Amino acid sequence: MVSSLKNGLMVGLKTTWALGKVIFPVTLIVSILQYTPVLPWVIDLITPMMSLIGLSGDAAIPLVIGNFLNLYAAIGAILTLDLSVKEVFIIAVMLSFSHNMLVESGVGLKVGVKLWVILLVRFGLAITSAAVINLIWNGGSEIAKYGMIPSKTETVTGVGPILLESVTKAGIGIFQLAIIVIPLMVVVQIMKDRQWLAVFSRWMAPVTRALGMKENTSTTLAAGLLIGLAYGAGVMIQAVQEDGVSKKDVTIAFIFLVACHAVVEDTLIFVPLGIPVLPLLFIRLGVAVLLTVTVAFIWNRADLAKRKEAVYEQ
């Protein structure tokens, strides 16, 4: 047990350091950019496209902030706007597919997923889902009523206070990461040493096989599904390195997790906004399963065709 605790602690610290080198500078830079003309420029750039997916120009604000930062920052922006229930629901669905892009894309790159795959899947799902919802849902025109979460009205001015707030946000982000990742790595190490993960992998085997992946992908899949891409990255990176997860399987797993990760937290976080969250959950799960099975099927057929071609050439 002592050996497991020690090894898990070391892995947790190394993982926190590896992810922290991505999260800290990204959070710092984006927090500073909020007080420059950069984010307003991006918002003005995409505002004309908002009407195509059933959103007003103001909706660009939480979409840009959510993609640059996270869902919490996006919700803070939503609370300052007068939006309809339908608009808030569309924003919630879009951000559930596409948020915290800089950090979570960095995580994807660390586990071996190509950047174009990450961007295509996340932005593609966000825009397509918004367009479909806008077409098929005729209700939700009433103004959304927010509760439980107070909006932040404080404005920071001056170079010193802005830098201090940005560094504080980045530091808190690393601290939050550490208090989740380090205990998680310890638990995972104990589970590995006691062969519990092997049992869990067998339980998950039918699910991973149905989604077109091998059994050793189950730990990666479970970590992202329950904890999220950023916080679950520690387990994901370790699983890829130690469990021999292939680049193909980790890419397919990441495609699934892009559509549906941190399934509990990222669903419940929208409850205070007064939107129907069960449809949000079902949309994420349904899209994740359908997209993953489709990609895995096409990829497997392509691999089979290549193997047959190689046999014929011999």
C-alpha positions as CSV (number, residue, x, y, z in Angstrom):
1,M,0.0,0.0,0.0
2,V,2.8,2.4,0.9
3,S,4.5,1.7,-2.4
4,S,1.2,2.4,-4.3
5,L,0.7,5.7,-2.5
6,K,4.3,6.8,-3.2
7,N,4.1,5.8,-6.9
8,G,0.7,7.4,-7.3
9,L,1.8,10.6,-5.6
10,M,4.8,10.8,-7.9
11,V,2.7,10.2,-11.0
12,G,0.2,12.8,-9.8
13,L,2.8,15.4,-9.3
14,K,4.4,14.7,-12.7
15,T,1.0,14.9,-14.4
16,T,0.1,18.1,-12.6
17,W,3.4,19.6,-13.8
18,A,2.9,18.4,-17.4
19,L,-0.7,19.8,-17.6
20,G,0.1,22.9,-15.6
21,K,2.6,23.9,-18.2
22,V,-0.4,24.1,-20.6
23,I,-3.1,25.4,-18.3
24,F,-1.2,28.1,-16.5
25,P,0.0,30.2,-19.5
26,V,-3.2,29.7,-21.5
27,T,-5.4,30.9,-18.6
28,L,-3.0,33.8,-17.9
29,I,-3.0,35.0,-21.5
30,V,-6.7,34.6,-22.1
31,S,-7.5,36.4,-18.8
32,I,-5.4,39.3,-19.9
33,L,-6.9,39.3,-23.4
34,Q,-10.3,39.9,-21.9
35,Y,-9.1,43.4,-21.1
36,T,-7.7,44.1,-24.6
37,P,-9.5,44.7,-27.9
38,V,-8.7,41.1,-29.0
39,L,-11.8,39.4,-27.6
40,P,-14.2,42.2,-28.7
41,W,-12.7,41.9,-32.1
42,V,-13.3,38.2,-32.3
43,I,-16.9,38.7,-31.1
44,D,-17.5,41.4,-33.7
45,L,-16.1,39.1,-36.4
46,I,-18.5,36.2,-35.7
47,T,-21.6,38.2,-34.8
48,P,-23.0,38.3,-38.4
49,M,-23.1,34.5,-38.4
50,M,-25.1,34.2,-35.3
51,S,-28.5,34.6,-37.0
52,L,-27.8,31.5,-39.2
53,I,-28.0,29.3,-36.0
54,G,-30.8,31.1,-34.3
55,L,-28.8,33.4,-32.1
56,S,-28.6,37.1,-31.5
57,G,-25.4,39.0,-31.8
58,D,-25.0,39.1,-28.0
59,A,-24.7,35.3,-27.9
60,A,-21.3,35.7,-29.5
61,I,-20.0,36.9,-26.1
62,P,-20.5,33.6,-24.1
63,L,-19.5,31.5,-27.1
64,V,-16.2,33.3,-27.5
65,I,-15.5,33.4,-23.8
66,G,-16.5,29.8,-23.3
67,N,-14.2,28.6,-26.1
68,F,-11.3,30.7,-24.9
69,L,-11.8,29.9,-21.2
70,N,-14.4,27.5,-19.8
71,L,-18.1,26.8,-19.1
72,Y,-18.1,28.7,-15.9
73,A,-16.8,31.9,-17.6
74,A,-19.4,31.4,-20.3
75,I,-22.2,31.1,-17.8
76,G,-21.0,34.3,-16.1
77,A,-21.4,36.0,-19.5
78,I,-24.8,34.5,-20.1
79,L,-26.1,35.9,-16.8
80,T,-25.5,39.4,-18.0
81,L,-27.6,39.0,-21.2
82,D,-31.3,38.9,-22.0
83,L,-31.6,35.8,-24.0
84,S,-34.5,33.5,-24.8
85,V,-34.7,29.9,-23.4
86,K,-34.1,28.6,-26.9
87,E,-31.0,30.8,-27.3
88,V,-29.6,29.7,-24.0
89,F,-30.3,26.0,-24.8
90,I,-28.5,26.4,-28.2
91,I,-25.5,28.0,-26.5
92,A,-25.4,25.3,-23.9
93,V,-25.4,22.5,-26.5
94,M,-22.7,24.3,-28.5
95,L,-20.5,24.9,-25.5
96,S,-21.0,21.3,-24.3
97,F,-19.2,20.3,-27.6
98,S,-16.8,23.2,-27.9
99,H,-15.4,24.9,-24.8
100,N,-12.0,25.5,-23.2
101,M,-10.5,24.8,-26.6
102,L,-7.0,25.9,-25.9
103,V,-6.4,23.8,-22.8
104,E,-8.4,20.8,-23.9
105,S,-6.9,20.8,-27.4
106,G,-3.5,20.8,-25.7
107,V,-4.5,17.8,-23.8
108,G,-5.6,16.1,-27.0
109,L,-2.3,16.8,-28.6
110,K,-0.5,15.3,-25.6
111,V,-2.3,12.0,-25.9
112,G,-1.5,11.9,-29.7
113,V,-4.7,13.2,-31.3
114,K,-4.1,15.4,-34.4
115,L,-5.1,19.0,-34.0
116,W,-7.3,19.1,-37.2
117,V,-9.3,16.2,-35.8
118,I,-9.9,18.0,-32.5
119,L,-11.0,21.3,-34.2
120,L,-13.1,19.7,-36.9
121,V,-15.1,17.5,-34.5
122,R,-15.6,20.1,-31.8
123,F,-16.5,23.0,-34.0
124,G,-18.4,20.8,-36.4
125,L,-20.6,19.3,-33.7
126,A,-21.2,22.7,-32.2
127,I,-22.3,24.4,-35.4
128,T,-24.3,21.5,-36.8
129,S,-26.2,20.9,-33.5
130,A,-27.1,24.6,-33.2
131,A,-28.4,24.6,-36.8
132,V,-30.5,21.5,-36.3
133,I,-32.0,22.7,-33.0
134,N,-32.8,26.0,-34.6
135,L,-34.7,24.3,-37.4
136,I,-36.7,21.7,-35.4
137,W,-37.5,23.6,-32.2
138,N,-40.2,26.3,-32.6
139,G,-40.6,27.0,-28.9
140,G,-38.5,28.5,-26.2
141,S,-39.2,32.1,-27.2
142,E,-39.7,33.3,-23.6
143,I,-36.9,35.2,-21.9
144,A,-34.7,32.8,-19.8
145,K,-34.9,33.4,-16.0
146,Y,-31.6,32.7,-14.2
147,G,-31.3,31.6,-10.6
148,M,-28.8,30.2,-8.1
149,I,-25.8,31.8,-9.7
150,P,-25.1,35.4,-9.0
151,S,-23.6,37.5,-11.9
152,K,-20.3,39.1,-11.4
153,T,-20.4,42.9,-12.0
154,E,-16.9,43.9,-10.7
155,T,-14.6,45.4,-13.3
156,V,-10.9,45.3,-12.8
157,T,-8.9,48.3,-14.1
158,G,-5.2,49.0,-14.3
159,V,-2.2,46.9,-15.4
160,G,-1.3,45.8,-11.9
161,P,-4.8,44.6,-10.9
162,I,-5.4,42.9,-14.3
163,L,-2.1,41.0,-14.0
164,L,-2.8,40.1,-10.4
165,E,-6.3,38.8,-11.3
166,S,-4.9,36.8,-14.3
167,V,-2.1,35.2,-12.3
168,T,-4.6,34.4,-9.5
169,K,-7.0,32.7,-12.0
170,A,-4.1,30.7,-13.5
171,G,-2.8,29.7,-10.0
172,I,-6.3,28.7,-8.9
173,G,-6.6,26.6,-12.1
174,I,-3.4,24.7,-11.3
175,F,-4.5,24.2,-7.6
176,Q,-7.9,22.8,-8.7
177,L,-6.1,20.6,-11.1
178,A,-3.7,19.3,-8.4
179,I,-6.3,18.5,-5.8
180,I,-8.2,16.4,-8.4
181,V,-5.3,14.8,-10.3
182,I,-3.0,13.8,-7.5
183,P,-5.6,11.9,-5.4
184,L,-6.9,10.4,-8.6
185,M,-3.5,9.2,-9.6
186,V,-3.0,7.6,-6.2
187,V,-6.4,5.8,-6.5
188,V,-5.6,4.6,-10.0
189,Q,-2.2,3.3,-8.9
190,I,-3.8,1.4,-6.0
191,M,-6.4,0.0,-8.4
192,K,-3.7,-1.1,-10.8
193,D,-1.5,-2.7,-8.1
194,R,-4.5,-4.6,-6.7
195,Q,-5.6,-5.6,-10.2
196,W,-8.9,-3.8,-9.9
197,L,-8.5,-1.9,-13.2
198,A,-8.1,-5.3,-15.0
199,V,-11.6,-6.2,-13.6
200,F,-13.0,-2.8,-14.6
201,S,-11.6,-3.2,-18.1
202,R,-13.4,-6.5,-18.4
203,W,-16.6,-4.9,-17.3
204,M,-16.1,-2.1,-19.9
205,A,-15.0,-4.5,-22.6
206,P,-18.5,-4.8,-24.3
207,V,-18.9,-1.0,-24.3
208,T,-15.4,-0.3,-25.8
209,R,-15.8,-3.1,-28.4
210,A,-19.2,-1.7,-29.4
211,L,-17.7,1.7,-29.9
212,G,-14.9,0.2,-32.1
213,M,-12.0,0.2,-29.6
214,K,-9.9,-2.4,-27.8
215,E,-10.4,-3.2,-24.1
216,N,-7.4,-1.3,-22.9
217,T,-9.1,1.9,-23.9
218,S,-11.6,1.6,-21.1
219,T,-9.6,3.5,-18.5
220,T,-9.1,6.4,-20.9
221,L,-12.8,6.4,-21.8
222,A,-14.0,6.3,-18.2
223,A,-11.7,9.1,-17.0
224,G,-12.8,11.5,-19.6
225,L,-16.4,10.6,-19.4
226,L,-16.6,11.1,-15.6
227,I,-14.0,13.8,-14.9
228,G,-13.5,15.6,-18.2
229,L,-10.7,16.1,-20.8
230,A,-8.7,18.6,-18.7
231,Y,-8.9,16.9,-15.3
232,G,-9.1,13.4,-16.7
233,A,-6.1,14.0,-18.8
234,G,-3.8,12.6,-16.1
235,V,-5.4,9.2,-16.3
236,M,-5.7,9.4,-20.1
237,I,-2.1,10.2,-20.6
238,Q,-0.9,7.5,-18.2
239,A,-3.3,4.9,-19.8
240,V,-1.9,5.7,-23.3
241,Q,1.7,5.3,-22.1
242,E,1.3,2.3,-19.9
243,D,-1.6,0.3,-21.3
244,G,-0.4,0.4,-24.9
245,V,-3.5,2.2,-26.3
246,S,-2.9,2.6,-30.0
247,K,-3.1,6.0,-31.8
248,K,-6.2,4.8,-33.6
249,D,-8.0,3.8,-30.4
250,V,-7.0,7.0,-28.5
251,T,-8.2,9.1,-31.4
252,I,-11.6,7.3,-31.5
253,A,-11.9,7.6,-27.7
254,F,-11.1,11.3,-27.9
255,I,-13.8,11.7,-30.6
256,F,-16.3,10.1,-28.2
257,L,-15.1,12.3,-25.3
258,V,-15.2,15.5,-27.3
259,A,-18.9,15.0,-27.7
260,C,-19.5,13.7,-24.2
261,H,-17.0,14.3,-21.4
262,A,-17.5,15.3,-17.8
263,V,-21.0,14.2,-18.4
264,V,-22.3,14.9,-14.9
265,E,-20.7,18.2,-14.2
266,D,-21.1,19.7,-17.7
267,T,-24.8,18.8,-17.6
268,L,-25.7,20.0,-14.1
269,I,-23.8,23.2,-14.5
270,F,-26.5,24.5,-16.9
271,V,-29.4,23.7,-14.5
272,P,-29.4,27.3,-12.9
273,L,-29.9,28.8,-16.4
274,G,-33.5,27.5,-16.6
275,I,-33.1,25.2,-19.6
276,P,-34.1,21.6,-20.0
277,V,-30.9,19.7,-19.2
278,L,-32.1,16.1,-19.9
279,P,-32.4,16.8,-23.6
280,L,-28.9,18.3,-23.4
281,L,-27.6,15.1,-21.8
282,F,-29.3,12.8,-24.4
283,I,-28.1,14.9,-27.3
284,R,-24.5,14.6,-26.0
285,L,-24.7,10.9,-25.4
286,G,-26.5,10.1,-28.7
287,V,-24.2,12.2,-30.8
288,A,-21.1,10.7,-29.1
289,V,-22.2,7.1,-29.7
290,L,-23.4,7.7,-33.2
291,L,-20.2,9.6,-34.3
292,T,-17.8,7.2,-32.6
293,V,-19.4,4.1,-34.0
294,T,-19.4,5.7,-37.5
295,V,-15.8,6.8,-37.4
296,A,-14.7,3.4,-35.9
297,F,-16.6,1.5,-38.6
298,I,-15.1,3.6,-41.5
299,W,-11.6,3.3,-40.0
300,N,-11.9,-0.5,-39.4
301,R,-13.1,-1.0,-43.0
302,A,-10.2,1.1,-44.3
303,D,-7.7,-1.0,-42.3
304,L,-9.3,-4.2,-43.5
305,A,-9.1,-3.1,-47.1
306,K,-5.4,-2.2,-46.7
307,R,-4.6,-5.6,-45.2
308,K,-6.4,-7.4,-48.0
309,E,-4.5,-5.3,-50.6
310,A,-1.2,-6.1,-48.9
311,V,-2.1,-9.8,-49.0
312,Y,-2.9,-9.6,-52.7
313,E,0.4,-7.9,-53.4
314,Q,2.3,-10.7,-51.8
